[in-house]
Amino acid sequence: MSLAQRRILLGVSGGIAAYKSCELVRRLRDLGAEVRVVMTEGATHFVSATTFQALSGQPVRMSLWDAEAEAAMGHIELARWAERILIAPASADLIARLAHGFANDLLTTVCLASAAPVYLAPAMNQQMWAHPAVQANIDTLRQRGVHLLGPASGDQACGDIGSGRMLEPMELREAMVASFGNLVLRGLKVVVSAGPTYEDIDPVRFIGNRSSGRMGFAVAEAAAQAGAEVTLVAGPVSLSTPPGVRRRVDVRSAAQMRDAVVDAAAQADIYIAAAAVGDYRPAEVADYKLKKQAGAPLELRLSENPDILATLAAQTVRPFLVGFAAETHDVERYARDKLQRKGLDMIAANQVGGGLGFEAADNALTLYWADGVADLSRASKTDLAHQLVAKVAERYRTVRG
């Protein structure tokens, strides 16, 4: 990894997580980045400007009314200097002011005056993060192309547990490295499906599977970082929309996922089917909760769900199709059969179990296409997603020119 001579403007807003930003400056500079720091007035109550100046090797800017700096239009100079603007922590107040276009301090003014991509690492109490006002502001910023990094979930300084923790410095550094990556999908539209599907039995129960959606979400994020305009169709998961994803459609059932994917894929260049779509659904859904009858087994009659990949493959004009095959045994045989039977351009196969696949942080994939194969060895789902996207881009260019 390298950030040599990359220019990153680090914005620090008020919040206890500001102490992590000191480590972040060090980590960014370890990879050769040039870092300049802009602090809000609130941030100075948690960490001193002297600390950031010592770590960055650059003067720290705090005020839009710094007569010496602004004599040469310092806020414009900062805005033009930055290749990336990373705000960590991004407080609820800072997010609200950005969403509404305020320019009432140096940091918000620089964000408005800069053409550099903006990345936010939110940090706040879990209840604040869940508040509709905060989520509405986040949606507004996403629609404008602002990238969201996190938040993570876990213990918070206030004693609560939940979403709202700022990502760790090393995670934010990795995001900055990835943001300067090779834009192998620049100009292409990519649809990614992720997560499980749920099929209702009655108003209380459903049939589902153990997919967390993390692999598909990592693929969507990697595709966005590779320059694609990404639409993510997500089953029922508890995951934040990845940074850079242009549009997210949430669905529950296989039929809903088919409709959303077919609609999005009509204008897409590539479809990556990372979702674990259920093969079957109950033939009838009860309007009321089914009651247990002592000694009598419950019998469900199942109907086959629509095949999303086969539907797209049958179209005259179709995107480049990438399927997934999660298998417990005979992985290659089943994957190659699915590749040929469904008319796919590529399939990513993985062995489920042994700490890989569902409900696991790591995965390993073997990619198959008509006349080739590539092994992607065990790695985090994030790293694996970047490898997969690079190989998809390579094959797309080979097949589609």
Sequence and secondary structure as in RCSB ss.txt:
>XXXX:A:sequence
MSLAQRRILLGVSGGIAAYKSCELVRRLRDLGAEVRVVMTEGATHFVSATTFQALSGQPVRMSLWDAEAEAAMGH
IELARWAERILIAPASADLIARLAHGFANDLLTTVCLASAAPVYLAPAMNQQMWAHPAVQANIDTLRQRGVHLLG
PASGDQACGDIGSGRMLEPMELREAMVASFGNLVLRGLKVVVSAGPTYEDIDPVRFIGNRSSGRMGFAVAEAAAQ
AGAEVTLVAGPVSLSTPPGVRRRVDVRSAAQMRDAVVDAAAQADIYIAAAAVGDYRPAEVADYKLKKQAGAPLEL
RLSENPDILATLAAQTVRPFLVGFAAETHDVERYARDKLQRKGLDMIAANQVGGGLGFEAADNALTLYWADGVAD
LSRASKTDLAHQLVAKVAERYRTVRG
>XXXX:A:secstr
   TT EEEEEE SSTTHHHHHHHHHHHHHTT EEEEEE TTGGGTS HHHHHHHHSS  B  TT HHHHTTTHH
HHHHHH SEEEEEEE HHHHHHHHTT  SSHHHHHHHH  S EEEEE   HHHHHSHHHHHHHHHHHHTT EE  
 EEEE TTS EEEEE   HHHHHHHHHHHTS  TTTT EEEEEESB  EESSSS EE     SHHHHHHHHHHHH
TT EEEEEE S      TT  EEEE  SHHHHHHHHHHHHTT SEEEE SB  SEEESS  SS     TT     
 EEE   HHHHHHTSSS  EEEEEEEESS HHHHHHHHHHHTT SEEEEEE BTTBSTT SEEEEEEEETTEEEE
EEEEEHHHHHHHHHHHHHHHHHHHH 
